Amino acid sequence: MVSYKSGGPKSLAGKKKASKNAVTHGLTATSAHGALEVANVKKYVDELVAYYKPKSPLELLQIERIALCRSKLARLYEVEQASLDLVINDMSTNPMLILERMHGFSDWSRRIAVHLIDGQKEIFSLGLTEKTLKAINDELNRSTIAIETESVLIQELPCLTLFLKAIWKDHGVGEFSADRCLSWTAKNIVPIEYVVSVKAGKPLPAYESTLMEVNVDKEINEIPVISVRPKGSQLGFDLSVRKDLVFFKSLWEAYEGAKELVDRYAVARGLMLKSVTISADESDRLMRYQTALERRLSSAIGELLALQSRRDNA
């Protein structure tokens, strides 16, 4: 199969359009691009004319070439610095760009860390505070007996029960039920962004997917009017309760991970901002522009000096 290389546009309109390709960014254009560059070129020309005192149109032509290359090199350095500034600004205003590079933490911890870094006061849902969450986690760690009935649940986990009673005041109806309130709370204690992700059908990391096994993908508006635990089975009741309690333990683990991330973030942010670079593709492209401009500049300077040498020796 024979392949033919394109010889470029053939029509006058096509050639005219193609001639503007380099003007897109102005760095490789053969003329000044924009009012600022025109002014800079004129300034450089005036400086070079005053110094070299050209006597012929050819000498003046080389001076104009030198001025144009010098102006474009200056603009190239500005473009590179602007690209770096954009990367630095993006990294400074988007903590997740740095947190994602820290391995060994769950995505849940990273999201909580972003809230902490942003200075948000309400990190958890349903009015849960760090102090209350820690107290609940501590008593869960101390708990060793099977929670086979609601009365055992209340007796074994008083801090959790106190938190559930506070929730019941806003969401419950009738006599308080730690059992029913817990089943509802476990489904609503998950950060809202995870509920939204699940409803939108977005995949979650394995760690978070496990936490989402309870029906958070369904709309949970009200505390159930009857218990959702297995009936007639104390073991089933205990397993069902323990499954709900996993959310509190996992939330505390995620929060502790988030606090460690915040501590690491301050150090990592400083180091990463010092070492920030533009993308490899952009760096390569700018380097090629710089090399081409420096070659043009060197050529123009050499030709100007050669012209003046021949003039002086004539």
Secondary structure, DSSP 8 states (H G I E B T S, - for coil): ----------SHHHHHHHTTGGGGTSSS-SS--SHHHHHHHHHHHHHHHHHH---SHHHHHHHHHHHHHHHHHHHHHHHHHHHHHHHHHHHHH-THHHHTTS-S--HHHHHHHHHHHTT-S--SSTT--HHHHHHHHHHHHH--S---SHHHHHHH-HHHHHHHHHHHHHH--SS--HHHHHHHHHHHSS-HHHHHHHHTT----HHHHHHTTTTTTS---S--SS--S-TT-HHHHHHHHHHHHHHHHHHHHHHHHHHHHHHHHHHHHHHHHHS----HHHHHHHHHHHHHHHHHHHHHHHHHHHHHHHHHH-
